[in-house]
Amino acid sequence: MRLTVLVLTINAEKKLARILPELVNVGDELVVAVDDSTTDGSAAVARRFTDKVYPVPHASYMGRGREADLNPIECMLPYCNGDWILRLDHDETLSSLWHDRAYVDSLLDDRGATHFCIPRRMVVPPGDRFVSTGFWVPDFQLRLYRNIPSLIVFNRRPHERPRIAGEQRFLSDSWIIHWKHDAELFDHQIFRTRPLDYVYPSAAPVPLEGGRQGPFCASIQVLDCPEIMQAGALEPVLVSITNWSQDVMRPASAFIRPPTIFLSWHWFIPGNRIHHWEGERLELPKPIAPGECAAHFMSVKAPHIPGEYLFQPDLVEEFVAWYSGSCTIPMHPVRVTLTGLPD
């Protein structure tokens, strides 16, 4: 058995009735963990879709930070028979690619990966659009991982990430859909939205622009970037990376080895004058072999001062070289305003 879909729930009979029909055929088995303090018919609803419905201790579900309190996923491991576990909450479903078994198998066949980070789309009322700017995007969630407990340090508090040994992957072409619909969550925030089924541009190998192929050569293309960003805020940028060097670009393997290459960025002002050079270091989405291409979401911090800027993604081998020193990487114009909206 390859994939277990594990759903955690508490007092959510109406939500389960909505999401479980969409999840029942994604994996080889569906397991539902019901908090043992639940007072509604959540368990009865779950049994309409699977016979694998089990109670989980409330102390475990809520998490109090004590080592003696098992994580709810740990409590469910004896009932999860898949080689991989895909964990979801009772207010989440999945994008269409997750219903394509060939796509799912392509992820599970990655022998180098132990876990996947999946972008999550936050749905806004009335339910046909998602927040497409700000720190809500890409909102990576570590939800798909090998069912090997000895590789995992499970979290002891809600919303903390587990720590998993080995290489992680970042997806950009499939996502989790979060159906909370809590309007108060977005009060006093300025954001833009896109249709819920919006598909971002896909990555394809891009010829090397300028320079000669060598040790620090890559093509980095901006696939999607806000034309206007809010000053000092995190904003999503989707890029594609084509490796034109002779070596594999490798992400970290947690607890085993550090990464060799990081993704980062620079900000310039008109005239190609440097405004801010040292962008945050981000891990690659996967190993990228010579000639191979991969897409990745970056959470980019906009400059604090409103104005006209040029954004340039870049790769760096720390303490060795920036790739932009060996090849030409295009810049992308961005206007920064106080609100993230047109002046």
C-alpha positions as CSV (number, residue, x, y, z in Angstrom):
1,M,0.0,0.0,0.0
2,R,1.5,3.3,-1.1
3,L,-0.4,6.2,0.3
4,T,-2.6,6.8,3.4
5,V,-4.7,10.0,3.5
6,L,-5.0,10.9,7.2
7,V,-7.6,13.5,8.3
8,L,-7.6,15.0,11.8
9,T,-11.0,16.3,13.1
10,I,-12.9,17.6,16.1
11,N,-16.6,18.6,16.1
12,A,-16.8,18.9,12.3
13,E,-19.6,16.7,11.0
14,K,-20.7,19.3,8.4
15,K,-17.1,19.9,7.2
16,L,-16.4,16.2,7.0
17,A,-19.5,15.7,4.9
18,R,-18.1,18.2,2.5
19,I,-14.4,17.2,2.2
20,L,-14.4,13.4,2.6
21,P,-16.1,12.7,-0.8
22,E,-13.2,14.6,-2.4
23,L,-10.5,12.8,-0.5
24,V,-11.8,9.2,-0.4
25,N,-10.1,8.2,-3.7
26,V,-6.8,10.2,-3.5
27,G,-4.9,7.5,-1.7
28,D,-5.0,3.7,-1.1
29,E,-6.7,4.2,2.3
30,L,-8.5,7.0,4.2
31,V,-8.0,7.2,7.9
32,V,-9.9,9.7,10.1
33,A,-8.7,10.6,13.6
34,V,-11.6,12.0,15.7
35,D,-10.7,13.9,18.9
36,D,-12.2,11.9,21.8
37,S,-13.9,15.0,23.2
38,T,-16.0,15.4,20.1
39,T,-19.7,15.8,20.9
40,D,-21.2,15.8,17.4
41,G,-21.6,13.1,14.7
42,S,-18.2,13.5,13.2
43,A,-17.4,9.8,13.6
44,A,-20.7,8.7,12.1
45,V,-20.1,10.9,9.1
46,A,-16.6,9.6,8.6
47,R,-17.8,6.0,8.6
48,R,-19.9,6.7,5.6
49,F,-16.6,7.0,3.6
50,T,-14.2,4.7,5.5
51,D,-14.2,2.0,8.1
52,K,-10.9,3.3,9.5
53,V,-12.2,5.8,12.0
54,Y,-10.4,6.0,15.3
55,P,-10.4,8.2,18.5
56,V,-7.4,10.3,19.4
57,P,-6.8,11.6,22.9
58,H,-7.9,15.3,23.3
59,A,-4.6,16.1,25.1
60,S,-2.7,14.8,22.0
61,Y,-5.0,16.6,19.6
62,M,-4.7,20.0,21.3
63,G,-1.0,19.7,22.2
64,R,0.4,21.0,25.5
65,G,4.1,20.9,24.7
66,R,4.9,18.0,27.0
67,E,7.0,15.2,25.8
68,A,4.7,12.7,27.3
69,D,1.8,13.9,25.2
70,L,2.0,12.1,21.9
71,N,1.2,14.0,18.7
72,P,-2.1,12.9,17.2
73,I,-0.3,11.6,14.1
74,E,1.9,9.4,16.3
75,C,-1.3,8.0,17.8
76,M,-2.6,7.1,14.4
77,L,0.5,5.5,13.0
78,P,-0.5,2.0,13.9
79,Y,-3.6,2.4,11.7
80,C,-1.8,4.0,8.7
81,N,-0.6,1.2,6.4
82,G,0.7,3.3,3.5
83,D,4.4,3.8,2.7
84,W,3.6,7.6,2.6
85,I,1.2,9.7,4.7
86,L,-0.7,12.7,3.4
87,R,-2.1,14.6,6.3
88,L,-5.1,17.0,6.1
89,D,-7.3,18.9,8.4
90,H,-11.1,18.7,8.4
91,D,-11.4,22.0,6.5
92,E,-9.0,21.2,3.7
93,T,-9.3,19.5,0.2
94,L,-6.8,19.2,-2.6
95,S,-6.3,20.6,-6.1
96,S,-7.2,18.5,-9.2
97,L,-3.7,17.1,-9.8
98,W,-4.0,15.1,-6.6
99,H,-6.8,13.1,-8.2
100,D,-4.4,12.1,-11.0
101,R,-2.8,8.9,-9.8
102,A,0.1,9.1,-12.3
103,Y,1.0,12.5,-10.8
104,V,0.8,11.2,-7.2
105,D,2.9,8.2,-8.2
106,S,5.5,10.5,-9.7
107,L,5.9,12.1,-6.3
108,L,6.0,8.9,-4.3
109,D,8.5,7.4,-6.8
110,D,11.1,10.1,-5.8
111,R,13.6,7.9,-4.0
112,G,15.6,10.8,-2.8
113,A,12.8,12.6,-1.0
114,T,11.5,11.9,2.5
115,H,9.0,14.7,2.7
116,F,7.1,17.3,0.6
117,C,6.1,20.9,1.4
118,I,2.8,21.7,-0.3
119,P,1.5,25.3,-1.0
120,R,-1.9,26.1,0.6
121,R,-4.5,28.4,-0.9
122,M,-6.6,30.4,1.6
123,V,-10.1,30.6,0.3
124,V,-12.0,33.9,0.8
125,P,-15.8,34.3,0.9
126,P,-17.9,33.4,-1.0
127,G,-15.5,30.5,-1.8
128,D,-14.4,30.9,-5.5
129,R,-11.2,32.8,-5.0
130,F,-8.0,32.6,-2.9
131,V,-5.6,35.2,-1.4
132,S,-2.8,35.5,-4.0
133,T,-0.5,38.1,-2.4
134,G,1.2,38.7,0.9
135,F,2.4,36.2,3.5
136,W,-0.5,33.9,2.8
137,V,1.3,32.7,-0.4
138,P,2.7,30.1,-0.8
139,D,2.0,29.1,2.8
140,F,4.0,25.9,2.4
141,Q,2.7,23.0,4.6
142,L,4.8,19.9,5.4
143,R,2.0,17.4,4.9
144,L,3.4,14.5,2.7
145,Y,6.1,12.3,4.2
146,R,7.3,8.7,4.3
147,N,5.7,6.6,6.9
148,I,9.0,5.9,8.7
149,P,8.6,7.2,12.3
150,S,12.3,6.9,13.1
151,L,12.9,9.7,10.6
152,I,10.5,12.1,12.2
153,V,10.6,14.3,15.3
154,F,6.9,15.1,15.8
155,N,5.8,18.4,17.1
156,R,4.2,18.8,20.5
157,R,2.2,21.9,19.9
158,P,-0.5,22.7,17.3
159,H,0.8,24.3,14.1
160,E,4.4,23.6,14.7
161,R,6.2,21.7,11.9
162,P,7.6,18.3,12.5
163,R,11.3,17.8,11.8
164,I,12.1,15.1,9.3
165,A,15.4,13.7,8.3
166,G,16.4,13.6,4.6
167,E,15.6,15.8,1.5
168,Q,12.5,17.8,1.2
169,R,10.7,18.9,-1.9
170,F,8.7,22.0,-2.5
171,L,5.7,21.7,-4.9
172,S,4.3,24.6,-7.0
173,D,1.9,22.8,-9.4
174,S,-0.5,21.3,-6.9
175,W,-1.9,22.6,-3.6
176,I,-4.0,22.2,-0.5
177,I,-7.3,24.2,-0.4
178,H,-8.2,25.7,3.0
179,W,-11.9,26.3,3.4
180,K,-12.0,28.1,6.7
181,H,-14.0,31.0,5.3
182,D,-13.3,33.1,8.4
183,A,-13.8,36.7,7.2
184,E,-12.3,38.0,10.5
185,L,-9.1,36.4,9.6
186,F,-8.6,38.9,6.8
187,D,-9.9,42.0,8.6
188,H,-7.7,45.1,8.2
189,Q,-5.6,43.4,5.6
190,I,-5.1,44.5,2.0
191,F,-4.7,41.7,-0.5
192,R,-5.5,40.6,-4.0
193,T,-7.2,37.4,-5.0
194,R,-7.3,35.0,-8.0
195,P,-9.8,32.4,-9.1
196,L,-9.5,29.3,-6.9
197,D,-8.5,27.1,-9.9
198,Y,-5.9,29.5,-11.2
199,V,-2.9,27.7,-12.6
200,Y,0.5,29.5,-12.5
201,P,2.8,29.4,-15.5
202,S,4.8,26.1,-15.7
203,A,8.6,25.9,-15.8
204,A,10.4,24.9,-19.0
205,P,14.2,25.0,-19.7
206,V,15.3,28.5,-20.6
207,P,18.5,29.0,-22.8
208,L,21.4,30.7,-21.1
209,E,21.3,34.4,-21.6
210,G,24.8,36.0,-21.8
211,G,28.1,34.5,-20.6
212,R,29.4,31.1,-21.3
213,Q,28.3,27.8,-19.7
214,G,30.4,27.1,-16.7
215,P,30.5,26.3,-13.0
216,F,28.2,29.1,-11.9
217,C,25.7,29.3,-14.7
218,A,21.9,29.2,-14.7
219,S,18.9,30.7,-16.3
220,I,16.4,32.1,-13.8
221,Q,13.1,33.3,-15.2
222,V,10.4,35.2,-13.2
223,L,7.2,33.3,-14.0
224,D,4.9,35.3,-11.8
225,C,5.6,38.5,-9.7
226,P,3.3,41.2,-8.4
227,E,3.8,44.4,-10.3
228,I,3.0,46.3,-7.1
229,M,4.2,45.2,-3.6
230,Q,3.5,46.6,-0.1
231,A,6.5,48.2,1.5
232,G,8.3,45.9,3.9
233,A,5.8,43.0,3.3
234,L,6.4,39.5,2.2
235,E,5.2,38.9,-1.4
236,P,5.2,35.7,-3.5
237,V,7.3,35.4,-6.6
238,L,7.4,32.2,-8.7
239,V,10.6,31.6,-10.6
240,S,12.0,28.8,-12.8
241,I,15.6,27.7,-12.5
242,T,17.5,26.0,-15.3
243,N,20.9,24.5,-14.3
244,W,23.5,25.2,-16.9
245,S,26.5,24.2,-14.7
246,Q,28.2,20.9,-14.8
247,D,27.1,19.9,-11.3
248,V,23.8,18.9,-9.6
249,M,22.4,21.7,-7.5
250,R,21.4,20.1,-4.3
251,P,19.1,21.1,-1.4
252,A,19.8,20.2,2.2
253,S,19.3,16.7,3.5
254,A,18.1,17.5,7.0
255,F,20.3,16.0,9.8
256,I,22.6,14.6,7.0
257,R,24.2,17.3,4.9
258,P,23.9,21.1,4.2
259,P,22.7,22.5,0.9
260,T,25.2,23.4,-1.8
261,I,23.2,26.2,-3.5
262,F,20.7,28.7,-2.2
263,L,18.0,30.7,-4.0
264,S,18.0,34.4,-3.1
265,W,17.5,37.9,-4.6
266,H,18.6,41.5,-4.9
267,W,16.8,44.8,-5.1
268,F,18.1,47.6,-7.4
269,I,16.9,51.1,-8.1
270,P,16.7,52.6,-11.6
271,G,20.2,52.9,-13.1
272,N,21.0,49.4,-11.8
273,R,22.3,50.8,-8.5
274,I,22.1,48.3,-5.6
275,H,19.5,49.0,-3.0
276,H,19.7,45.8,-1.1
277,W,22.0,42.9,-2.1
278,E,21.6,40.2,0.6
279,G,18.2,38.6,0.2
280,E,17.1,35.8,2.4
281,R,18.5,32.4,1.5
282,L,15.9,29.9,0.4
283,E,16.4,26.2,-0.3
284,L,16.0,24.8,-3.7
285,P,12.7,22.9,-4.5
286,K,14.5,19.7,-5.4
287,P,17.9,18.5,-6.8
288,I,18.4,20.1,-10.2
289,A,20.6,18.2,-12.6
290,P,22.6,19.8,-15.4
291,G,20.1,20.9,-18.1
292,E,17.1,20.4,-15.9
293,C,14.5,23.0,-14.9
294,A,12.4,23.4,-11.7
295,A,9.9,26.0,-10.5
296,H,9.9,27.4,-7.0
297,F,7.9,30.0,-5.0
298,M,9.9,32.6,-3.2
299,S,8.6,34.7,-0.3
300,V,10.3,38.0,-1.1
301,K,10.5,40.9,1.3
302,A,9.8,44.2,-0.4
303,P,11.9,47.3,0.3
304,H,10.6,49.5,3.1
305,I,10.7,52.7,1.2
306,P,8.0,53.2,-1.5
307,G,9.4,53.8,-5.0
308,E,10.3,52.1,-8.3
309,Y,12.6,49.1,-8.0
310,L,14.1,46.3,-10.0
311,F,13.9,42.8,-8.6
312,Q,16.6,40.2,-9.5
313,P,16.5,36.6,-8.4
314,D,19.8,34.9,-8.0
315,L,21.6,31.7,-6.9
316,V,24.5,31.6,-4.5
317,E,27.0,29.1,-3.3
318,E,27.6,30.6,0.1
319,F,31.1,32.1,0.6
320,V,32.0,31.1,-3.0
321,A,30.0,33.0,-5.7
322,W,26.8,34.5,-6.9
323,Y,25.6,33.1,-10.2
324,S,24.8,36.6,-11.5
325,G,28.6,37.1,-11.6
326,S,28.9,34.5,-14.3
327,C,25.7,34.8,-16.3
328,T,23.0,37.4,-17.1
329,I,19.9,37.2,-15.0
330,P,17.1,39.5,-16.0
331,M,15.6,42.1,-13.6
332,H,11.9,42.6,-13.1
333,P,10.3,46.1,-12.5
334,V,8.3,46.4,-9.3
335,R,6.5,49.4,-7.8
336,V,6.5,49.5,-4.0
337,T,3.7,51.4,-2.3
338,L,2.6,51.8,1.3
339,T,-0.6,49.8,0.7
340,G,0.5,47.4,-2.0
341,L,-2.1,49.0,-4.2
342,P,-1.7,51.6,-7.1
343,D,-1.0,55.1,-5.8
